[in-house]
Amino acid sequence: MRDRAEFEALYRRHFPTVWNVCISLLHDPADTEDMVHDTFLRLLESDRRFESAEHEKAWLIVTARNVCRNELKRSRRRDVPQTERADPTPLLDETLLAVRRLPEKYRLPLYLYYYEGYATAEIAQMLRRADSSVRSDLRRGRLLLKQELGGAEV
């Protein structure tokens, strides 16, 4: 079992990142809260130790993405419609909201690159994709984001 104070510090440190990964995939604040909880619960149950703070953060990002994808699969099997609801989270800016409206393929790479500061090689490793694919998704995502924010047509 992880020390309570250590876990609380880890939670405070990484909550915004895990929240943004989950809301980017789910678009629903209630589902997001559940998946953030599940992500940290998996960490708590695993009693996993990390080599560094970056390793810790990367593990949480990948776990959050996997937990959300599993939830989306369960929802689709139950034929529950995915609805986009207003997000009451005050941590957001207009650009991040626009990123969330992009197709799923572009959301997480853009968030990880611009909001979390990961390099394309690190994103590729986390998402288990080729570095060139991540760079292409970032390029295409930036064009779509520009259009979404009222810039030039693609």
N, C-alpha and C positions, 0 to 999 in steps of 0.2 A: 504494500500500500504506500502510495506517495504521501509525503508530508503535506498536511492541509495548507500551511502557509505557502509552501512551494507551488502547490497546485493552484492556489488562488492567484499568485503572482503570474504564473504561466497563463491562466485564464484571462486576466486583465491585459496582459501583454498581447495576446493573440486573438482576443474576441473580435475586434474590428475586421481583421483579415478573414477569419472564418465566416463571420456574418456576411461580408461582401461576396465571398465565393458562393455561399449558399443562396443568397438573394439573387445573385446573377443567374443562377441556374433555375431557381424555383419561382421567382417573381411574387411569392406569397409570404408576407411577414410571419404568419402563424406557422406555416410549414418550415420556414427558415429557422424560427426559434427552436422547433423540434429537432431539426437536423444539426443545428449548432450544438444543442444539448447532446445528441447522439454522438457527434464527433468528439466532444470532450469526454463523454462517458467511455468511449472506446479507449481513449488515452488513459483514463483513470484505471480502467479494468486491465489494461495491458501491462501496467507498471513499467512501461518502456522508458529507457534512458537514452539521451541523445548525445552525439559527439559535440554539437555546437548549437547555438541559438538558431542559426540558419537551417540546420538539419531538423530541428524541432519544428520550425515554421513550415518547412517544405512537407514534412510528414503530416502536419495538420491540414495543409492545403489539399494534398492528395487524398487524405481520408475524407475531408469535407466533400470534395468532388465526388468520390465514390459513394458516400452515403446519400448524397443528393440524386445521383444517377439511379441508385437502387430505388429510392423513393419515387422517382419519375416512372420507372418501369412498373412498380407496384400500382401506381395511379393509373397508368395506361391499361394495365390488365383489368383493373376494376372499372374501366371506362369512366373514370372521374374526369370531367372536363377541367383543363388547365386554364384558369382565368387569371388575368393580370389585374391586380388590385393596387390601389394607391398605397404607397409605402410611407409610413409615418416616421421613419428613421431620420433623425436630424443630422446624421453623419454624411449626408449626401450632397453632392453638388450637381449642377445641371449636366455636366459632362458625364459623370458616372451614371446618372439616370439614363442618358442617351446610350451609353455603352450597354446598359441592361436591355435596351430595346432592340439591339442588334441580334442577328441570328446567333444561336448558341455556339457555333464554331468559332466566332470571333470574340465573344464576351470574355472568357477566362484568359486567353492570351493577352488581350489588351489590358485587362485589370492587373494581371501579374506583372506585365512590363511597365506600365505607367504608374500604377498606384503602389505596387510592392517593390519595384526596382529590380526585378530579376532580369538577367540577360537571356537572350533567346536560347542559348544552349541549356541553361538551367530550366527554362520553361519546357523545352523539348524533352528533357529528361523526366521532369515531373509528369508531363502529359503522355509520355511514351510515344513521342512522335519525332519525325526527322526535324532537325534544326531548320532546314530549308522550308519545310511545311509551315513551321511556326512563323518564320520571316514572311512567307507569302500571306499567311492569315493576318499578320499584323499590318502588312501593306494594304490588303483588301479591306480589313477592318477599319483602318484609318480613313480610307476613301468613303466607306459607308457612314462612318461617324461624322465626317465633314458634311456629307449630304444630310444626315439626321439633324445636325446642328444648324442647318441653313446655309451651308457653304455651296460651292459649285456642284453641279450635277456630275454624276459618275459616268 
